[in-house]
């Protein structure tokens, strides 16, 4: 590892200071091709809009979990997750210091997502989301439940979308949080998830809070189906025909999204065959839910996006902890056997300690790695060491970094000041035909979407 720098260097990255001019850094690939508006990007200016033929991957940072917005080459849009973890640290899994909301606690994470999408949404989307992909049923991905929801400003609605004074979950009510906050402002065409929670229940399926959270989710989808025609489907593992280009698929034959895993079932790597027995059955999970304490994370939806030579892996919150007792708790091992080297990946489970295994990273060997911390234990130093071991030249992007975690990382020999970026919305823009790409950081201290850093162009192989 490189020598650890003082925190002032990290602060410069977080604030976007000292980034220099918008020129390719050492190690990037210079390009003489004509520069068009989509990549005529300058530090200090608003990021130019997506253009047809480009692939955009936006990590939207509200500090409360995960939200990745995709604009496919023909303008088809997809949002993967809608962060909804509460701001109050008393409810953030007991962490002594979490990550603050961005740009402030006065703006809900759902509003951050909605405003961001409305700014960048292409005209062809007509103000809608073609797909909402739910990685799994945790609150920092779909919106959460608290009995004191009013304390967090989460407005209750009835089953018909009318504001009410008190929620009735058993009659279709939902809260303005997570997917509901997004979907009330931006109609959703199709929701894709791992299917009914009972099809392979995790431990929190048997808890009142978990059941209430799931009711919020399904109640809103039921409302959206009646109001906007939203369709809910279980992820079709192994398929490249479920998430497709909606406007001009013939123009971009090299684009595809392959469903790798969901609900504990995994693509075998052959055709559309699926391994449904790697994990115990729903009946066994139910009968042993106390002893096994199955974490919802290992049941996440996983996919591989490909555009020409460019590959991007998204694994939700998959992890491997507990494998010494129950081998099937390592969901990353079978996934590692059916993926390949990628240009980039979304860090699994926010880059905590129990995820991004040697086996998985040894296959993916990402050239860039986007972590989305919202707790002070993210990213974890041991996890980052595995990332560096897999690819010593990897570019690390961390949308947040709790000050309390800086000393933990530096003591372990990880220098945050050597990350490519700390803080901000992170945008990957892939050029037509998927041969080259840029990575941008946008200021997340306001909603003006000003570019603070430009990296690239990089070649996809």
N, C-alpha and C positions, 0 to 999 in steps of 0.2 A: 504494500500500500504506500501511497505517497505520504510525505510528511504532513501532519495535521496542521492546518492553518488556524489563525485566531478566528473567533466568531464573527469579527467585523467583516471578514471575507464572505461568510455565509449571509450576513445581513445584506450585503451588497447584492447577492443573488436574489434574495427574497424581495428586495425593493426594486429590483430591475436596474440598479445603478451600475455604472461602469461596464455596461455590456458592449460598448463600442459600436461601430457602424454595422450596418446590416450586410456583412460580408461573410462568405463561407469560412468556417474555422479550419484550422489545420486538420487534415485527415478527411475532409469532405471532397467530393468529386466536382471539379470545375466543369462548367458546361457552356458551350458556345451557342446553344440553341436560342431561338428568339424568345425574349421575355414577354409574356402577355400579362394582362391585368391581374390575373389570379396569383402570380408569383412576383409581381412588382411590389414587394412588401418592404416597408421601411420602419425601423424602430421609431417610436414616437407618433406613429399614425395608426388609424383604425385598420384592422385586418381587412383586405379586400374580400369581396364576396366570392363564394364558390362559383366555378364555371363548369359548363357541361364537359364531360370527359375526365374531370378530376374526381378523386375520392378524398373526402374530408373525414377525419376522425377527431372529434372534439371531446376532450375530457373537461367537463364543466365543473368548476370548483366552487362549491358553496360551503365546504368545510364540514358537512353533515353526513357524508357517505359518498356514494358513487352515482355518477350519471354520465354516460358516454353517448354522444349524439353523432350519428353517421349520416353523411350525405353521399349516396352512391353515385357512380359516374353519370347516370341518366336523371339524377334528381330525386330518386327514391330515398325516403328518409326512415331512419330507425333510431329510437332511443332505447338504450339498454340501461335499465334501472332508473329510479327517481329517489334520490337521497331524502331521508326523512327522520334521521336520528335527532333527538332533542338537544337543544343547546345546553341546558342546565347540567353541569357536571355531576350532580348528585344522581342522575339517571344514566350516565354514560359508563355503565358497567364498573362503577367504582373507581375509575381512574382519578389520580390526584390532580392531573392537569391534562385536559384534552386540547383539541384544536378549536380555536374560535370560529364562529360562523363568518363567512365571507359574502359580501363585503362588510356586513355588520349583522349583529343579532336582531336589528330592526327589520331585516328583510328575510323572509322565510326561504328555506332551501328550494321549495317548490317554485317560488317566484323567481329565484335566480335562474332556475332551469327554463321556465317559461319565457322570461325576458330574453335569455340567451338564444333560445331556439327561434323566437319571433324575429330577432335581429338577423340571424344567419340563414333562416329557412329560404330555400330557393323558390322562385315564383311558381314553378311547376308543381310544388307541393300543395299549393292553394290553401295554406294555413293549417294543414293537417299533418299528422304523423302516419306514415304507412304502417309501421310496425312499432310496437312496444315489446321489448324482450325482457322478461323478468328472470334474472339469474337465479334467485331463490327467495324464500319467504322470510327474510329478515328486515327489520325496520329501517336500517340504513340503506336499503335497496328499494323498498316499495312503500315506505311510510309505516309509522308505528302506532301503537296504542298506549295511551296512558289514561287512567280513570279520571285524573285531574287535567283532562285535555284543555280546558279553558285557560289554565295557567300558561299554556304554551301558545295560545292564540289560535288554536285549531277549531275553526268554525264547524259546528255540526250541521248536517243536511239530512233530509228525509229521502226516501227511496226515489222520489220524483225530482230531486235536485233543488228542493226549496230549503232555505235556511230555517233552522228550528232552534229552540232554546235548549233542547236536550236530545242527545242521540238515542235512537232505538235500533240497536244492532240486529235485533230479531225481526225487524220489519224493514230491512234493507237500508238502514241509515249508514252514513259514512262521514268521515272528517276531512277537512281541507288540509291534507298532508300527503306527501309522497305522490303516488300515481294519480290520486284524485285531484290534487292541486294542479298537476300538469294537464290531465285529461279534461278538466272543466274549462280550460282555456284553449287547449289545442286538441281537437277531436282525433281519436285514435282509430285507425282502420282495423288492425288486428293485434291482439295480445297473444304472445307466445310464452309459455312457461313450462314447468316440469309436470304439469297435470294436477289432478286433484291431490291435495296434500295427503289424504289417506292412502293413496296408491303406494306410498312408501314413507311412512311417517317418521319424522325426527323427534327428538325428545320434547321439544317445545310444542309439538302438536298436542301433547297431553296436558298442557298448562293453560290456565284460563287466559292469561295474557296473550299467548300464542294464538289461541282460538279467536280471540277478539281481533287481533291483528289480521288474521286471515279473513275474517268476516268483513272487515273494512275493505279489504282488497276485492273480494268477490262481490260484495254489495255494490261497490263502485262500478265494476265491470258490467254487472247486470244493468245498472242505470245507463251506462254508456252504450250498451247494446240496444236498449230501447230508444235512447236519444239520438245516437249517431250511427247505429248499425254495427258497432264494434263486435268483432268475432274473436272468441277465445279458442286457442288450439294448444295442445300439448306439443312440445318440440318433437319433430320427427327425426330421430337419431339416425345418422348416416346419410340423410337426404341433403341434396343441394337444390331441391325443388320447392322448399317451403318459404325461405327468405330469398326472394328473387327481385330482379329489376322490374318495375311496374310500368315504365314509360317507353323504353327503347332497348329491350334486352338484346336484340339482334346486333346492335351497334357495338356491344361490349361483351363478346363471347368469352373473354378470359376472366370475367368477374364471376365469382361464386362464393357462397357462404355455406360451409359444410357443418352440420350439426354433429358434434363429437360425443357429447354425453348429456344426460339429464336424469334426475331422479335416481341416480345410482346405476343406471344402465349405460353401457358404453359401446360405441361403434367398434366393430372388429377390424376395420380397415379393408374389408372386402365387400364391395357392392353396397347394399343397404342392410347387411347382416348386423344384428345387435346382440351383445352379450347381456342377457337379463338375469343371470344367476351369479354375477360377481359378488353382489351384496345379498344378504338374506331377503326372503320374501316379505311382503307387507304383513302377513300374518305373524311371521317370526319376529319382525321388528316390533309389532304391537305387543306380543306376548312377553318380550324381553326389554321393553322400553326403559325400565328403570336400570337394570343391570348393564345394558349396552350403552345407554346415554348417547344415542346417535346425534351427532351435530348436523344441523341443517346444511352447513356449508358443503359437505361432501356430496350433496345431492344437487348442486348447482348445475345450471345449463352451461355448456361449454361449446364454443364454436371456433372455427378457423376461417378467416376471411382471406380470399385470394383475388388479386387484380394483377394480371400479367405476372411479373416476377416478384411482386410485392405480396408478402404474407403477414398476417396479424392474428395473434392468438388471444382469445378472451376466455378466461376460466372461472369467472365469478369469484366465489370464495372457496374454491376447492383447497383441500389440505390433506396432510398425511398423518397427523398426530393420532396416537392410539394404535398404530399398526403392530406394535410389539405384542399387544394383547389380542387384537382382532385384525388380521391382515387386510380385510376388506375395508378398514377405515382409511387405508392409503388409496384413495381414489385416483391419485396422480400417477401411480405406477402403470395401470392399464392404459390410461390416456397417453402416457409417454410413448407407448408402443404403436400408436396410430397417428402421430403428428410428425412434424419435421422441423428443420431449421426455419426460423422466421426472421423477418426484418425487425418486427417489434411485437411487444406483448403488453397487455394490461397486467400489472402485478396481481397474482392471485391473492385473495384475502388481504388486500391493502398492504401486503408485504410484512405480515406478522411473522412470528417465529416458527409457526407450525405448517408452513406452506412453501411453495416453490422449491420442491425437493431437488436433490442432485440428479435423480433419474429424469425428472421432467425438464429441468433446465439444461441437462446434458444433451438433450435432443433439440430443444428449441433454440438454444444459444443465441438469444436475441441481440440485435445490434442496438436497440433502444428498449427501455423498460420504464413504463409509466406507473408510479405508485400513487395511490390516492389516500393518504393517511387522514384519519379523523380522531385518532386516539394518540396518547403520548407514547405508546409502545410501537408505533408504526413510523417509519420502517424499522425493522429489526436488524441489528448488525450481523448476526449469523446468517440471516437470509440474504442480505446484500453480499456477504462474502461468497455465498454459493452462486449468486448472479455473476460476480466478477470472475469466479473460477470457471464458469461456463463460457464466458467471453470477456477477457481482460480489457477489451476495448469498448465495452458496452457504454452507452450513454444513459445515465440515470436521470429521470425526471421525477421529482416529488412535489405534488401539488401543495402539500403543507408539511410543516415540520415543527412540532412542539419544541419550545426552547428547552424544556426539561429533557428532551431526547438527545440534544446536541452533545452533552457530556457523555451520555451512554455510547453514542456512536463513536465519538473521538477516542474514548478510552479503549474501545475495541479495535482501533486502527482504521476506522472508516472516516474519511474526511468529507463532510457534507459540502464544503466549499469546492470540492472537485466534481460535484454533480453537475450535469449540464444545466439544470435549472432547479431552484427551490421556490415554490410558490407560483400561483397564477393558473389560468386555464392553459392547457397544453393542446395544441392543434397540430395534427399530422396531415399534410396536404400531399397527396400522391398525384404525380403528373399523368396525363393520358398514356394509356398502354401500360402503366405500372412499372415503368423503368427507373424512374427517379422520384425522390420525395424530399420535402422540406419539413422541418419541425419548428413551430413558433410557440412562444410564450406570450400570453396576454395578461395585462394588469387585471387582477381580481379585486382590487380595493375599491372599484367603482364598476359601473356597468357601461363603460364607454368602449371597451374591447380594444384598447390601445396595445400595440405590439411592443414588448419589452426586450425580445430576443429573437434572433433569426439564426437558424442552423441549417446548413445544407448548401447546395443539393447533395444528396447521398444517392448512390446507385443501389438498386434492388437487384439481387442476383438469383 
